[in-house]
Amino acid sequence: MRDLVSSFSTSIQAEFQFRTERKIAIFIVYLIVVLIAFIVFWLPFLNGLNFQIYKTKLMLMIIPLEVLIKIKNVGKVLQSQSFMTQNTKKN
């Protein structure tokens, strides 16, 4: 009888150990998939956004600063990003 209880206890411990290892393995695979998705999709998306922002700033530099300041929303954005102070230092 003791051997049966001991065997039962051992098999339960082994089953819990197997389930724990399986959950850890699934979690690690999930993390790897998320990391790959981040690298493949999110980083190129951010690079595209940064390039669009760069192009927009270049286009805004064509317009004289006095005209940009007269436009209320654009003036606020330029002042908040200290764009005007950088341009005035260059002149």
MORASUL-V762201 format. One line per field, one symbol per residue. ss: DSSP state (H for helix, E for strand, C for the rest). phi: phi as a letter, one per 40 degrees, with the letter a starting at -180 (. if undefined). A space follows every 50 residues. Layout:
ss = ???
phi = ???
This chain:
ss = CHHHHHHHHHHHHHHHHHHHHHHHHHHHHHHHHHHHHHHHHHHHHHHHHH HHHHHHHHHHHHCCHHHHHHCHHHHHHHHHCCHHHHHHHHC
phi = .cccccccccccccccccccccccccccccccccccccccbccccccccc cccccccccccccdcccccccdcccccccccfccccccccc
